Amino acid sequence: MKALSITVRRIGNSLGVVIPKPVLSQIGLVGRAEMTVERGAIVLRKPRRAVRGGWAEAARALAARGGDELLAGEFGNAADTELSW
């Protein structure tokens, strides 16, 4: 992509730029982005997925299919009273 000339504008007490829609579409940015400064350049990226993102939904789906049974079976903790912490 060829370099675009854009204007830095006052937005309230800050400064900002308008990113053209074709540029956003090209990289798939929608809604939120991560912004960093790398080697003197502003870099925008799609947000990283949250750690363990989607695990709760996957666990519910697994349970609905009956795939959440114990692998090692039940075991007791009767000897725990003998342990000293």
VEXDREN-2710 file (C-alpha; in Angstrom, 1 decimal):
% VEXDREN-2710
k/r/px/py/pz
1/MET/0.0/0.0/0.0
2/LYS/1.2/3.4/-0.9
3/ALA/1.8/6.0/2.0
4/LEU/-1.2/8.2/2.8
5/SER/-0.9/11.8/4.0
6/ILE/-3.2/12.3/6.9
7/THR/-3.9/15.3/9.2
8/VAL/-3.4/15.2/13.0
9/ARG/-6.5/17.0/14.4
10/ARG/-7.5/18.3/17.8
11/ILE/-10.1/16.1/19.4
12/GLY/-11.1/17.6/22.8
13/ASN/-7.9/18.1/24.8
14/SER/-6.1/15.5/22.7
15/LEU/-4.8/15.0/19.1
16/GLY/-6.0/12.3/16.8
17/VAL/-6.1/11.0/13.3
18/VAL/-8.9/9.5/11.2
19/ILE/-8.0/6.1/9.7
20/PRO/-9.6/5.6/6.4
21/LYS/-12.1/2.7/6.3
22/PRO/-10.3/0.8/3.5
23/VAL/-7.2/0.7/5.7
24/LEU/-9.1/-0.7/8.6
25/SER/-10.9/-3.2/6.4
26/GLN/-7.6/-4.4/5.0
27/ILE/-6.3/-5.4/8.4
28/GLY/-9.6/-6.3/9.9
29/LEU/-9.7/-3.8/12.8
30/VAL/-13.2/-3.3/14.2
31/GLY/-14.2/-1.8/17.5
32/ARG/-11.0/-2.0/19.5
33/ALA/-7.3/-2.1/18.8
34/GLU/-4.0/-2.4/20.7
35/MET/-1.6/0.5/20.2
36/THR/2.1/0.5/20.8
37/VAL/5.1/2.5/19.7
38/GLU/7.8/0.4/18.1
39/ARG/11.0/1.9/16.8
40/GLY/9.5/5.4/16.6
41/ALA/6.3/4.2/14.8
42/ILE/2.7/3.9/16.1
43/VAL/1.5/0.4/15.6
44/LEU/-2.1/-0.7/15.7
45/ARG/-3.0/-4.4/16.1
46/LYS/-6.1/-6.4/16.6
47/PRO/-6.6/-7.0/20.3
48/ARG/-5.1/-10.3/21.6
49/ARG/-7.6/-12.9/22.7
50/ALA/-8.0/-13.0/26.5
51/VAL/-6.1/-15.7/28.3
52/ARG/-8.3/-18.7/28.5
53/GLY/-10.9/-16.8/26.4
54/GLY/-13.7/-19.1/25.4
55/TRP/-12.9/-21.8/27.9
56/ALA/-16.1/-21.4/29.9
57/GLU/-18.2/-21.7/26.8
58/ALA/-16.2/-24.8/25.7
59/ALA/-16.6/-26.4/29.1
60/ARG/-20.4/-25.9/28.9
61/ALA/-20.5/-27.4/25.5
62/LEU/-18.4/-30.4/26.7
63/ALA/-20.7/-30.9/29.7
64/ALA/-23.8/-30.7/27.4
65/ARG/-22.3/-33.6/25.4
66/GLY/-21.5/-35.6/28.5
67/GLY/-17.8/-35.3/28.1
68/ASP/-17.0/-34.0/31.5
69/GLU/-16.8/-37.2/33.5
70/LEU/-14.0/-37.8/35.9
71/LEU/-11.0/-39.6/34.3
72/ALA/-9.5/-41.0/37.5
73/GLY/-12.8/-41.8/39.2
74/GLU/-13.7/-40.8/42.7
75/PHE/-11.0/-40.9/45.5
76/GLY/-11.3/-40.0/49.1
77/ASN/-9.3/-37.7/51.2
78/ALA/-9.5/-39.8/54.4
79/ALA/-5.8/-39.6/55.1
80/ASP/-5.8/-35.8/54.9
81/THR/-6.4/-35.5/58.6
82/GLU/-3.0/-37.1/59.2
83/LEU/-1.2/-34.4/57.2
84/SER/0.4/-31.4/59.0
85/TRP/0.6/-28.1/57.2
END
